[in-house]
């Protein structure tokens, strides 16, 4: 189960230890934004990436020129505007999508829906036309709706493969690891908390009972810790006071997931990450659980594992909201002109 699998650390030595087939072409869509720029920097820094294509509606040539001076082998190109989107995607094996507007104080992730839904649909349409077999890693919020949107768009083109479409929830795991480590005085790099469900509020379900190493908390501490993990994004939005949402930690988490995926595509065995994907594990069509990754995306869904009574209630309480968000995404594509 997930808790027994070592969590990959995100650093250059980890990337260097992988197989020699490190020739991936990776695209970042939304590369000039608050997440896109630091994410592109981390990807440029990795020997797993040989070509890095950056796309946005503005500023990408400058970001690409800046990154291209870094002494790592990835070749960087910048693409700007809809006319250049196809060129950015041609031949890509992995596409990471942080494009969209960020949250501001008082906004929920769902408040972003109207703007980001259209953006994700448009970008996925271009992926379907230009790199139909690429792995799609969707960061754009609300992930609980944007992953169903991307999936439905791919279905319209007849190129949908549920094993290749991922909602990046890794930041929830990163936060859970950090917060548990702080409370227990542990090294966060050695803590591994699976987080299941979705990627918004109460749909974020940390499985503290499956943490490695094993940890225990009194009920009041556990309740407060769970709440903090669920609302950690809002914590950052408030602290930034209108200047944005979680960008640096999200870029780190997005890079961690991308590197895990590239490792698995290169043949590394035992690579496990949680992600929001098409699922048969619960009554929800999409659900995040630990996944064994392989050369072709999801190799095996490892499921929920054994839950505590506290966690079972969290899962039950999340179902209504999660189903609503999924349906909202599906309906958006259904009603698209």
JOVEN-V642276 format. One record per residue. N is the residue number from 0. OMEGA is omega in whole degrees, 0 to 359 (none if undefined). Layout:
# JOVEN-V642276
N_OMEGA, N_OMEGA
This chain:
# JOVEN-V642276
0_189, 1_186, 2_181, 3_181, 4_182, 5_178, 6_179, 7_175, 8_180, 9_173, 10_187, 11_181, 12_178, 13_181, 14_182, 15_184, 16_184, 17_184, 18_186, 19_184, 20_187, 21_183, 22_186, 23_170, 24_185, 25_176, 26_171, 27_180, 28_190, 29_190, 30_182, 31_184, 32_184, 33_174, 34_188, 35_182, 36_178, 37_176, 38_179, 39_177, 40_180, 41_179, 42_177, 43_183, 44_187, 45_176, 46_176, 47_186, 48_178, 49_176, 50_181, 51_178, 52_185, 53_180, 54_171, 55_181, 56_178, 57_168, 58_184, 59_178, 60_179, 61_178, 62_181, 63_179, 64_180, 65_182, 66_185, 67_180, 68_181, 69_189, 70_173, 71_195, 72_182, 73_176, 74_185, 75_173, 76_180, 77_182, 78_188, 79_174, 80_185, 81_182, 82_183, 83_183, 84_180, 85_180, 86_179, 87_187, 88_184, 89_175, 90_181, 91_176, 92_178, 93_176, 94_180, 95_187, 96_172, 97_185, 98_177, 99_179, 100_179, 101_176, 102_172, 103_182, 104_179, 105_179, 106_167, 107_176, 108_182, 109_177, 110_180, 111_192, 112_189, 113_180, 114_189, 115_178, 116_180, 117_180, 118_182, 119_178, 120_180, 121_181, 122_179, 123_176, 124_179, 125_177, 126_180, 127_182, 128_190, 129_179, 130_188, 131_181, 132_182, 133_170, 134_178, 135_179, 136_189, 137_179, 138_185, 139_180, 140_357, 141_183, 142_181, 143_177, 144_185, 145_176, 146_172, 147_177, 148_180, 149_181, 150_181, 151_177, 152_179, 153_177, 154_180, 155_180, 156_181, 157_182, 158_184, 159_172, 160_185, 161_179, 162_184, 163_181, 164_187, 165_167, 166_186, 167_179, 168_189, 169_180, 170_177, 171_179, 172_179, 173_179, 174_180, 175_178, 176_182, 177_185, 178_177, 179_180, 180_179, 181_182, 182_185, 183_180, 184_182, 185_172, 186_184, 187_179, 188_181, 189_179, 190_181, 191_179, 192_174, 193_176, 194_187, 195_176, 196_180, 197_184, 198_176, 199_172, 200_187, 201_174, 202_176, 203_188, 204_178, 205_180, 206_183, 207_181, 208_180, 209_181, 210_169, 211_355, 212_182, 213_178, 214_176, 215_179, 216_170, 217_185, 218_182, 219_178, 220_180, 221_179, 222_180, 223_179, 224_179, 225_178, 226_180, 227_178, 228_181, 229_185, 230_183, 231_178, 232_179, 233_177, 234_180, 235_179, 236_179, 237_182, 238_179, 239_171, 240_177, 241_183, 242_177, 243_180, 244_181, 245_181, 246_184, 247_178, 248_178, 249_177, 250_177, 251_183, 252_178, 253_177, 254_178, 255_181, 256_180, 257_179, 258_177, 259_180, 260_179, 261_176, 262_181, 263_178, 264_178, 265_176, 266_177, 267_183, 268_175, 269_179, 270_183, 271_173, 272_171, 273_176, 274_180, 275_189, 276_171, 277_193, 278_174, 279_188, 280_180, 281_178, 282_176, 283_180, 284_179, 285_183, 286_177, 287_174, 288_174, 289_181, 290_169, 291_182, 292_181, 293_184, 294_184, 295_179, 296_180, 297_176, 298_180, 299_173, 300_185, 301_172, 302_185, 303_186, 304_182, 305_181, 306_171, 307_178, 308_178, 309_182, 310_177, 311_179, 312_177, 313_179, 314_180, 315_183, 316_183, 317_191, 318_183, 319_181, 320_182, 321_179, 322_179, 323_180, 324_179, 325_180, 326_179, 327_178, 328_180, 329_181, 330_179, 331_181, 332_179, 333_184, 334_180, 335_178, 336_none
